[in-house]
Amino acid sequence: MMKLYGDPSYGLELSVGNERGYKALDGMVYDEAPDWGTLMEITDDLIENKADNNFKFICFDTVDELVEIAKREVVRLDYRKTGERHEFNACLGGYARPREKVTELINNLMTRLEDSGYGIIWIGHTKYRTVNEKNGDSYDMLTSNLSSDYDGIFANKADVVMMIDIEKDIENSFVQGTQRYMWFRGDGFVDAGGRFSQIEQKVECSVDNYIKTVSDAIRAEIKSHKADDKYIAEKAKQEQKEREEFYQANKEKLMNEEPEIDEYEKNIKECDE
């Protein structure tokens, strides 16, 4: 936020579940959402009182914890409906339905905030995963530590999926140095990508490099007009106006909370029929 706007108050970090990463960041504007109910209260406030803040971006730290509190919410909803305590995988009748409900909860949260005009940033952890092909071949990939269905909630909707990797300079079995890189397009080992086909594959990790790489990728996608600074500024201003008009026209609808469990089960029944 400091690089883009010169003021940290243009971004809000939501510390989700047990995550407390904000403590290491000086000047960070943050709020804590230890459970789904608190997160919904914060979301309602962000939507209802949007004129009272400067936030351009809402950052969720981390998606791992967001999925966990959504899973606990599914258990709570199931208990309220049945009066019995079930393990997560047995909630809502079992099978894929608990995971589908988690996806629905997070998608609803994401849509409400984006339709209110906020940009969304998701932070997640990574791991090395072995991918097994149908022909029997296998290889390692640096990817999200979430399962593929939960990772898809975020990756399938994000404009940019950037992965940070640390490359080591090894000589005679000793690490001589390290360098952090941001990957914007995957290479078969690093899992990254997005909507911009001409974005740089990887650059050294820095705030300036991130802003430049994404800005250059956006410019490269504009074919109908000369993508100079004046045009980019005018286009951003017009898009901001359209988002604000949509928000004002749909504010009451955006304030509505997620569908109750009865409505969810009704939808499932209709789909089954």
N, C-alpha and C positions, 0 to 999 in steps of 0.2 A: 504493500500500500504506500510505503514511503517513496518508492521509486516512481510509481504511477501518479500518485496524488499528493505526495509530500506530507501526508497526515495518516497515522495509523487508525484513526476513527472511521476510515472508509471501509474497513474490513472487520468482520466479527468471526472469532474462532469459537466454535462450539466444542467444548471438551466433553466427549460422549462416554458414558459408562464409567469405566475405571481409568480412562486415559487422563493424564495430567501433564501433557507436554508443554502447555502454555507457561509453566513455571520457569522454563529455560529461555523464554523469549521476552526481552525487555520491551515495555511499552505496548504489549499485545492487549487488544480489547477482546475480552472473552466472557463466556458464560458457561456454566456447568450444567450438563443434562445427564444425571446419573441413571435416569430411568425414562421410559417412554412417556409417561404422564407429564414429567417435567419438560421433556422435549416438545410436547404438544402445546404446553403453556407458552414456551418461548416462541414457537412458530406462530401461534395465534397473536402474540404481542407484536412480532415482526410484521405480520400482515395488517393488523388493525391499526397500528401506530407507525406505519412506514414513514410518514411525514416527519416524525420526531427523531429520525436517525439519518446518518450519512452513508450507511452501509451500501456498498456496491457489490460486495462479495460476502458470502457466508461459507466458512470453511469447516468441514466436519472432520474432526480428529478423534478417532479414526473410523473407517468403514467397518473394520473388524468388530469394534465395540458397538457400532450402530446395529449391525446384524444381531449381536448378542442381546441387546435390550429389546429389539423387535421380537426375538424368539421368546423372551420372558413375557412380553406383552401378549403373545399368542397363548401362552400357558395361562395367563391371568384371564383372558377372555373366555377360554375354554372352561376354566373353573367357575367363572360367573354364570356360564350357561348350564353346566352339568352338575355343579356342586361337588365334583370329584376332582382329586388331584391326579393329573396324568403327566407322564413324561412328554417332552415336546413332540416326539415323533408319533405319539398316540393321540395328540390333540385333534379336534375337528374331524374325528373319524379316521385319522391316520392316513396312510399312503402318502401322496404328495401334497395333501392339503395344508399341513402346517407350513411347509416351505413356500407354497403359493401365497399363503396369508402374509408371510414375512415380506415377500416381493410386493404384494399389494400395499402393505403399510408404508414401505420405503418409497415406492413409486408415487403414492399419494402425497407424501411429504415433499418429495422432489418437485412434483408438478405444482403444488401450491406455492412454494417459494419461487420457482422460476416464473410462474404466471404473475407473481407479484412484482417482478422486475429485478430480482436478485440473481447475480451470478453465483454458481455453486462450484466449490472446490472440494474434492474428496481426497483425503490422505489415507493410504493403506500400507500394510507391510508386505514384504515379498518373501519368496522362498524358491529354492531350486526344486523343480518337480520333474519326475521322469514321465515322458510322454510315450505311450506305446501305440504304434501304428498297427493297422489291420493286417499288414503283411508280415508282422513279427518284429519289424525294426523298432528300436527305441532310442530316445535321446533326452538329454537334460535341457530344461528351459527355466530361465529366470522369469517368474511370473507372480501373480497375486497369491497370497497364502489362503485366500478364500476358495471354497469349492467353485467350480465353473458356473453353476447356476446362480450363486450369490454374486460372484464377480461380474456376471453379465448384467445385473441390475444397474451397475455403474458404467462398465466399459461399453455396453451397447448404446448408451445415451450420451456419453461424453464426447465433446468436440476434440479433445486432446487427451490421450492416455500416455503419460510420460513416465518412464521408468529410470530410476537412478541406479547406476552400477559403479562399483569401485574396481578399477583395473590396477593390478599390481605389477611392478617391474621387478622380476625375480632373476637373480644372477647367482650361480653357484649355490642354489637352494636357499638363498637368503633374500628377503624382501628389501630391495634398495629404495623403493618409493611407491607411492600410490597416487592415483589421479581419479577424481570423481567425474563421471560423464552423465549427461541427461540424454536418454534415448527417446526419440519421437517416432521412429519407425523401427519395427523389429527386423532382426536379421536371421531368424530361425532359432537363436539362442535366447535373445532378449525379447520378451513379449511386450510390444508397444505398438501404437498406431493412432488412428484418428480419422477425421474427415478431410484433412488437407493432404492431397496427394503429392504436393511439391515441397513439403516441409523437410528440413534437414534431418538426416538420420540420427546423428548424435553430435553434441557440442559439449564443451567443458561446462561443468556445473557452476552457474552463477545466476543471480537475479537478472543482470543485464543481458546475458545470453538467452535466458528464457524469454524475456520480453521481446528481444530482437527476433528470435527464431519464430515465435508465434506470429508476430506482426508481419514478418516477411512472408510467411505462409499464407496469411489472409490476403495480402496484396497480390500474391501470385495467383490466387483463385479468382480475382476480379478480372473478367475478360471484356465486359461491356463498356468500360470507361477507363481513362487513365487514372491509375491508382496512386495519385499524389497525396500529400498530407492534407490538402484542402478537401479533396473528395472524401477521404477516409473520415475526417472530422465531421463533414456534413452527413455522411451516411450513418455514423455513430449517433449523431444528434437526432436524426430521423427515427432510427430504431429505438432510441430511448423514449422519444415522444410516443411512438406506437405502443411500447410496453406500458407506459404510464396510462395511456387511454384505456388499454385492455384491463389494467388493474382497477382503475376507477369504475369501469363498467361491470366488473365481476367481483368486486370486493366482498360483498355479502356471501356469495357462493364460495369464495376462497376461505372464508372464515369457518365454514362447516367442517366439523371433524370427520374422521374416517367413518365409513359405514359400520354400523353395529354388527355384531356377530350374527344376529338373526338375518340381516340383509345378505350377509356373505353366504350363509347356508342356503338361503333362497336361491341365490345366483348359481351355486353349485348344483342344486337340485334341478334347476332349469337346464343347465348344461348337460347333466346326466340324461335327462329326458330327451 
